[in-house]
Amino acid sequence: MSSAIIIGGGLAGLSAAAALGGAGWHVDLFESRGFLGGRATSWPVTPAEEGSEIIDNCQHVLLRCCHNLLDFYRRLGVADKVRFFREYNFLEPGGRFSTLRRGALPPPMHFAGSFAALKFLGAIDKAAITRAMLAIPRERTRADLDGITMLAWLQEKGQTARAIERYWRQVLVSAINEELDRMAASHGLQVFWLGMLASRDAYEMGIPDVPLRELYREEAWGRIGEVHIHTRCPVEVIEMEQGRVAGVRAGNDLRKADHYISAVPSERINQIAPGLDLDTTVFGHSPITGIHLWFDRSITSLPHASLLDRTIQWMFNKSGGRYVQAVVSASRSLTDMPRAQVIALALKELAEFFPLVREATLERAHVIKEIRATFSARPGLEPLRPLTQTAFPNLSLAGDWTRSGWPATMEGAVRSGYLAAENASGAMSRPARFLIPD
């Protein structure tokens, strides 16, 4: 039986473990923290209290086009814990709302009926958006897209200011966690094509019904095979000798395996694997802020909504309208804002969309700022992202920052884990395919 050591218990490391474990490998995964999931996890609101409510660090969603993430959930037997929605609700200040849903026409025209009825866009805006969407199938592989911003591409296609702000920005900034003037057009077109245009159901939005940490619970790993999870067990260094990894140092022990996969963030890789000497200075980061609010009464019956023209971009109804989560992607404006001001801003803006907020009493609030939520998907970065193969034949790289074929998303992280598992299998002369093509 081939053996692997995986460093890092985020989605990249977990998916590599699931792939190799399912292929008959003996896998030991080491995670420095006491929980799994990395940035896609959850924890008690008040850890000192027994039975404290568990909340996600931020609302994580997926689309039907995230084939590898869904495959990972199926491997763990938790795919039924994700609920999919077929409607996107767009709210304007004042409460007027529009709904985008698929109709009877084949893709890429499947949104035509509901798109034509959207109230928050004018006829000129819709005509401009339609021209751009019709251009995406033929332009999405254009050679220069990694060198220009998504905003530059939209302006090239004659998009109106309202179309950019109310449509393109609402969809893409939330998906890629970067502003349009900082985002490579290659990523924007890829995500929009795969998520909105390529197939009829790809756009459907999946939201876990349980806290994220429950998706990786111990019982789920029992169905995988010989996968052993070691939490609160940080790897200090990957030791290398004669062009190969000799083992990993965890505590006072040197652990050995046939193959090793590093699935740590870019800012940690040179610390634990100095022999790789990777240039990680090319990676900037973009933050996400999640604002959790508990009221004494329900403020909305909508399961979720995209909020237009304000700082908050999305609202998610977590429990009967009494507990809602507001999300701000690429939230640089909130990074240095004090907690009380962030909560006050959220309440002020939510009241413009949901008037019942003015009548409700806020019972509790929690603000989570993920400063390094994702790497900034800037123009020119793609060729600088490292491949899973390294100069050491028994060491592979994983992580959403590696060249997974996707930007920094949960799907990108799982893709990287599957690619690392494929590289490990090839290195052991046991070729295997785990990655599901787009």
C-alpha positions in Angstrom: 0.0 0.0 0.0 1.4 3.4 -1.0 1.5 6.0 1.7 1.2 9.8 1.7 1.6 12.6 4.2 -0.5 15.7 3.6 0.3 19.0 5.3 -2.8 21.2 5.8 -6.4 20.4 6.6 -8.1 23.0 4.3 -10.1 22.0 1.3 -7.0 21.4 -0.8 -5.5 19.0 1.7 -8.8 17.3 2.5 -9.6 16.7 -1.1 -6.2 15.2 -1.8 -6.7 12.9 1.2 -10.1 11.8 0.0 -8.8 11.1 -3.5 -5.8 9.1 -2.4 -7.6 7.3 0.5 -10.3 6.3 -1.9 -7.7 4.9 -4.3 -6.3 2.6 -1.6 -3.5 4.8 -0.2 -2.6 5.0 3.5 -2.9 8.8 4.2 -1.8 10.8 7.3 -3.0 14.4 7.2 -1.5 16.9 9.7 -3.4 20.1 10.6 -2.0 22.7 13.0 -5.4 23.8 14.2 -8.0 21.9 16.1 -10.5 21.9 13.3 -10.7 21.2 9.5 -11.7 23.2 6.5 -9.2 26.0 6.6 -11.0 29.2 5.6 -14.2 27.2 4.9 -15.0 26.2 8.4 -17.0 27.2 11.5 -16.6 27.6 15.2 -18.6 28.4 18.4 -19.7 32.0 18.7 -18.7 31.9 22.4 -16.2 29.0 22.8 -16.2 29.2 26.6 -19.9 28.4 26.7 -21.0 24.8 26.5 -23.5 24.3 23.7 -22.6 27.6 22.0 -24.1 28.2 18.6 -21.8 27.2 15.7 -21.4 29.7 12.9 -19.5 29.7 9.7 -16.6 32.2 9.4 -18.4 33.5 6.3 -21.2 32.3 4.1 -19.7 29.9 1.5 -21.7 29.0 -1.5 -21.1 26.9 -4.6 -22.7 26.5 -8.0 -23.7 23.4 -9.9 -20.6 24.0 -12.1 -18.3 23.3 -9.2 -18.0 19.6 -10.3 -15.0 18.7 -8.2 -16.3 20.3 -5.0 -19.5 18.4 -5.4 -17.5 15.2 -6.1 -15.5 15.8 -2.9 -18.8 16.1 -0.9 -20.1 12.9 -2.5 -16.9 11.1 -1.4 -17.6 12.2 2.2 -21.3 11.3 1.9 -22.5 14.8 2.6 -23.7 16.0 -0.8 -27.2 15.9 0.6 -26.3 18.5 3.1 -26.2 21.2 0.4 -29.5 22.8 -0.7 -29.7 24.3 -4.2 -31.7 27.4 -5.2 -32.8 28.1 -8.7 -33.6 31.8 -8.2 -31.4 34.9 -7.6 -33.1 37.7 -5.8 -31.9 41.2 -6.5 -33.1 44.0 -4.1 -32.9 47.7 -4.6 -32.9 50.2 -1.7 -36.5 50.7 -0.9 -37.3 47.0 -1.2 -38.2 46.5 -4.9 -36.9 43.2 -6.0 -36.3 41.3 -9.2 -35.7 37.6 -9.7 -33.4 35.9 -12.2 -34.3 32.3 -13.0 -33.9 30.0 -16.0 -36.6 29.6 -18.6 -37.4 27.1 -21.4 -34.9 28.3 -23.9 -31.6 26.4 -24.3 -28.3 27.9 -23.0 -26.9 30.5 -23.3 -30.4 32.0 -23.7 -32.0 30.3 -20.8 -32.3 33.5 -18.7 -33.8 35.5 -21.5 -37.4 35.7 -20.1 -36.5 36.7 -16.5 -33.6 38.9 -17.6 -35.9 40.9 -19.8 -38.2 41.5 -16.7 -35.4 42.7 -14.3 -36.6 46.0 -12.9 -33.3 47.3 -11.7 -31.9 47.6 -15.2 -33.1 49.8 -18.1 -33.5 48.8 -21.7 -30.1 50.3 -22.7 -28.4 48.4 -19.8 -30.0 45.1 -20.9 -29.1 45.6 -24.5 -25.4 46.2 -23.5 -25.3 43.2 -21.2 -26.8 41.0 -23.9 -24.2 42.0 -26.4 -21.4 41.2 -23.9 -22.9 37.9 -22.9 -23.2 36.9 -26.6 -19.5 37.8 -27.0 -18.3 35.6 -24.1 -18.5 32.2 -25.9 -16.2 33.4 -28.6 -13.9 35.7 -26.5 -13.4 33.6 -23.3 -10.2 32.1 -24.7 -8.8 35.3 -26.1 -5.0 35.4 -25.6 -4.8 38.8 -23.9 -7.4 38.3 -21.2 -4.9 37.6 -18.5 -3.3 40.9 -19.2 -6.3 43.2 -18.9 -8.9 43.8 -16.1 -12.5 42.6 -16.2 -13.5 46.3 -16.1 -11.4 47.0 -19.2 -13.1 44.2 -21.1 -16.6 45.4 -20.0 -15.8 49.0 -21.1 -14.4 47.6 -24.4 -17.8 46.0 -24.9 -19.7 49.2 -24.3 -21.2 48.4 -20.9 -23.2 51.2 -19.2 -22.2 52.4 -15.8 -25.4 50.9 -14.4 -24.9 47.6 -16.1 -21.4 47.3 -14.6 -22.3 48.3 -11.1 -25.7 46.6 -10.7 -25.1 43.4 -12.8 -21.5 42.5 -13.6 -20.1 43.7 -10.2 -22.8 42.0 -8.2 -22.1 38.6 -9.8 -18.4 38.6 -10.3 -17.0 40.4 -7.2 -18.9 37.9 -5.0 -17.7 35.0 -7.1 -14.0 35.9 -7.3 -13.6 38.2 -4.3 -12.0 41.0 -6.2 -13.0 44.3 -7.7 -13.5 44.5 -11.4 -10.7 47.0 -11.9 -8.3 44.6 -10.1 -9.6 41.3 -11.5 -8.0 39.6 -14.6 -10.6 39.4 -17.4 -9.6 35.8 -17.9 -11.0 34.8 -14.5 -14.1 36.9 -14.9 -15.1 35.5 -18.2 -14.2 31.9 -17.1 -16.5 32.1 -14.0 -19.3 33.8 -15.9 -19.2 31.4 -18.8 -19.1 28.3 -16.6 -21.5 29.5 -13.9 -24.1 31.4 -16.0 -24.0 30.5 -19.6 -22.5 27.1 -20.4 -25.4 24.9 -19.2 -29.0 25.3 -17.9 -28.4 24.4 -14.3 -24.8 25.5 -13.7 -25.9 28.8 -12.1 -27.9 27.1 -9.3 -26.6 28.2 -6.0 -25.8 25.7 -3.3 -25.8 26.6 0.4 -24.9 24.0 3.1 -27.7 23.2 5.5 -25.2 22.5 8.3 -22.2 24.4 9.7 -19.2 23.9 7.4 -17.2 21.9 9.9 -19.9 19.2 9.9 -19.2 18.4 6.3 -15.7 17.1 7.3 -16.8 15.3 10.5 -14.9 12.3 11.7 -17.7 9.8 10.6 -17.4 11.0 7.0 -13.8 9.9 6.8 -14.7 6.4 7.9 -16.1 5.7 4.4 -13.0 6.8 2.6 -10.4 4.2 3.6 -7.0 4.5 5.4 -7.2 8.2 6.1 -5.9 9.4 9.5 -6.5 13.0 10.5 -4.1 14.6 13.1 -5.4 17.9 14.3 -3.4 20.3 16.6 -0.3 18.7 15.1 1.6 21.3 13.0 4.4 20.3 10.6 7.4 22.4 11.4 9.6 21.6 8.4 9.8 19.4 5.4 13.3 17.8 5.5 15.0 17.2 2.2 18.0 15.2 1.3 19.6 14.4 -2.1 16.9 16.0 -4.1 14.0 14.2 -2.3 11.9 14.7 0.7 13.3 12.6 3.6 10.3 13.2 5.9 8.4 15.9 7.8 9.1 17.1 11.3 6.0 17.2 13.5 6.7 17.8 17.2 9.7 15.6 18.0 9.0 13.1 15.4 10.2 12.6 11.8 7.3 11.2 9.9 8.0 9.4 6.6 5.8 8.4 3.6 6.2 7.5 0.0 4.9 10.8 -1.2 4.2 14.2 0.4 1.7 16.9 -0.4 2.0 20.4 1.0 -1.4 22.1 1.1 -0.5 25.2 3.2 -1.2 28.8 2.3 1.3 30.6 0.1 2.6 32.7 3.0 3.7 29.5 4.9 5.2 27.4 2.1 8.8 28.8 2.3 8.8 28.5 6.0 8.1 24.8 6.1 9.7 23.9 2.7 12.7 26.3 2.4 14.2 24.1 -0.3 11.5 25.1 -2.8 12.5 28.7 -2.7 9.2 29.9 -4.3 8.5 33.5 -5.0 5.3 34.1 -3.1 5.7 37.9 -3.1 3.6 37.9 -6.3 0.5 37.1 -4.3 -1.6 39.9 -2.9 -4.7 39.2 -0.9 -8.3 40.3 -0.9 -10.5 40.3 2.3 -14.0 39.1 2.9 -16.2 40.3 5.8 -19.1 38.3 7.3 -21.5 40.2 9.6 -23.7 37.9 11.7 -26.8 39.5 13.1 -29.4 38.0 15.5 -32.8 39.8 15.9 -35.7 39.4 18.3 -38.0 38.8 15.3 -38.0 37.8 11.7 -36.9 40.6 9.3 -37.4 38.7 6.0 -38.7 35.5 4.5 -36.3 35.6 1.6 -33.6 32.8 1.7 -31.0 35.1 0.2 -30.7 38.3 -1.8 -28.2 40.4 -3.7 -28.3 43.9 -2.3 -27.7 46.7 -4.9 -25.9 50.0 -4.6 -24.6 49.5 -1.0 -21.6 48.2 0.8 -23.3 44.9 1.7 -23.5 42.7 -1.4 -25.5 39.7 -0.1 -27.8 38.7 2.6 -28.3 35.1 3.7 -31.2 34.0 5.9 -29.7 31.6 8.4 -32.7 30.9 10.7 -36.3 32.0 10.0 -35.3 35.6 9.3 -34.1 36.2 12.9 -30.5 35.3 12.2 -29.1 36.7 9.0 -25.6 37.0 7.6 -24.5 40.0 5.5 -21.4 39.4 3.3 -19.0 42.0 1.8 -16.5 40.6 -0.7 -13.3 42.5 -1.5 -14.1 44.3 1.7 -11.1 46.6 1.9 -13.3 49.5 3.0 -14.1 47.6 6.2 -10.7 46.2 7.1 -9.8 49.0 9.5 -13.4 49.9 10.5 -14.1 49.2 14.2 -16.5 46.4 14.9 -19.3 48.7 16.2 -19.2 50.8 13.0 -19.4 47.7 10.8 -22.5 46.6 12.7 -24.0 50.0 12.6 -23.4 50.2 8.8 -24.9 46.8 8.3 -28.1 47.7 10.3 -28.5 51.0 8.4 -28.1 49.3 5.0 -30.3 46.3 5.8 -33.1 48.6 7.0 -33.2 50.2 3.5 -34.0 46.8 2.0 -35.9 45.2 4.9 -38.0 47.8 6.8 -38.7 45.3 9.6 -35.1 45.9 10.8 -36.2 49.3 12.1 -38.8 47.6 14.4 -36.6 44.7 15.5 -34.1 44.6 18.4 -30.6 43.4 17.7 -29.9 40.8 20.3 -26.4 39.8 19.3 -23.8 40.5 16.5 -20.6 39.0 15.4 -18.1 40.3 12.8 -15.5 38.1 11.1 -12.9 39.7 8.9 -10.9 37.3 6.7 -8.1 39.6 5.7 -6.4 37.0 3.6 -9.5 35.3 2.4 -8.3 34.8 -1.2 -5.4 35.8 -3.3 -6.1 38.8 -5.5 -6.8 37.5 -9.0 -5.0 40.4 -10.7 -3.9 40.5 -14.3 -0.6 38.8 -15.0 -0.7 36.5 -12.0 -1.8 33.3 -13.7 1.5 32.2 -15.2 3.2 32.9 -11.8 1.1 30.5 -9.9 3.1 27.3 -9.2 2.2 23.9 -10.7 1.6 21.0 -8.4 4.8 19.3 -9.6 7.9 20.5 -7.7 11.7 20.0 -8.2 11.4 17.2 -5.6 9.8 14.1 -7.3 8.1 12.9 -4.1 6.6 16.3 -3.2 3.5 17.9 -4.7 1.9 21.3 -4.0 -1.8 22.0 -3.4 -3.8 25.0 -2.4 -6.1 27.5 -4.2 -3.1 29.7 -4.9 -1.5 27.0 -7.1 -2.3 26.7 -10.8 -5.6 24.8 -10.4 -7.2 26.2 -13.5 -9.7 28.3 -11.4 -9.4 31.4 -9.2 -9.3 31.2 -5.4 -12.6 29.5 -4.7 -13.6 26.3 -3.0 -13.7 24.6 -6.4 -10.2 25.8 -7.1 -8.9 24.4 -3.8 -10.5 21.0 -4.4 -9.1 21.0 -8.0 -5.7 21.6 -6.6 -6.0 18.7 -4.2 -7.1 16.4 -6.9 -4.3 17.5 -9.2 -1.8 16.9 -6.4 -3.3 13.4 -5.8 -2.9 12.7 -9.5 0.8 13.8 -9.4 1.4 11.6 -6.4 -0.1 8.7 -8.2 2.0 9.2 -11.2 5.1 9.5 -9.2 4.4 6.1 -7.7 3.8 4.6 -11.1 0.1 4.2 -10.2 -1.5 6.7 -12.7 -5.0 7.8 -11.7 -7.5 10.5 -12.7 -9.4 12.4 -10.0 -10.0 15.8 -11.6 -13.4 16.3 -13.3 -13.1 18.6 -16.3 -15.2 21.7 -16.5 
